[in-house]
Amino acid sequence: MSNKNQNSKSVADGIKETAGAAFHTLHSALETTENVAMNTVDAAKNVVNNVTRNGNEKGQRNHD
């Protein structure tokens, strides 16, 4: 293989590896964002359930 072809292959392999690493990083960040969002939703649901339960236990009407 000529030196020019070897250099082109090396550049292409470098681009491929960089793109793969960038995709992996982006995918991990997206999963982290999803986990944070779902934890926030779960926490909000728990707060609503606790407020609703406490209100009902005190004889207050549940306003649906």
C-alpha positions in Angstrom: 0.0 0.0 0.0 1.4 3.4 -0.9 2.1 6.0 1.8 -0.7 8.2 0.5 -3.2 5.4 0.7 -2.0 4.4 4.2 -2.4 8.1 5.4 -5.9 8.2 3.9 -6.8 5.0 5.7 -5.4 6.4 9.0 -7.4 9.6 8.6 -10.6 7.7 7.8 -10.1 5.4 10.8 -9.4 8.4 13.1 -12.6 10.1 11.9 -14.5 6.8 12.4 -13.2 6.4 16.0 -13.9 10.1 16.8 -17.4 9.8 15.5 -17.9 6.6 17.5 -16.7 8.2 20.7 -18.8 11.3 20.1 -21.9 9.1 19.6 -21.2 7.2 22.7 -20.8 10.4 24.7 -24.0 11.8 23.3 -25.9 8.6 24.0 -24.6 8.5 27.6 -25.6 12.1 28.1 -29.1 11.4 26.7 -29.5 8.4 29.1 -28.5 10.6 32.0 -30.9 13.3 31.0 -33.7 10.7 30.7 -32.9 9.3 34.2 -33.0 12.8 35.7 -36.3 13.6 34.0 -37.9 10.4 35.1 -36.6 10.9 38.7 -38.1 14.4 38.7 -41.5 13.0 37.5 -41.4 10.3 40.2 -40.6 12.9 42.8 -43.4 15.2 41.6 -45.8 12.2 41.6 -44.9 11.4 45.2 -45.4 15.0 46.3 -48.8 15.1 44.7 -49.8 11.7 46.2 -48.6 12.9 49.7 -50.4 16.2 49.5 -53.6 14.5 48.2 -53.4 11.7 50.9 -52.8 14.3 53.7 -55.6 16.5 52.5 -58.0 13.5 52.4 -57.0 12.4 55.8 -57.8 15.8 57.2 -61.3 15.6 55.8 -60.6 17.9 52.9 -62.2 17.2 49.6 -60.1 15.9 46.8 -60.4 18.4 43.9 -60.0 16.3 40.8 
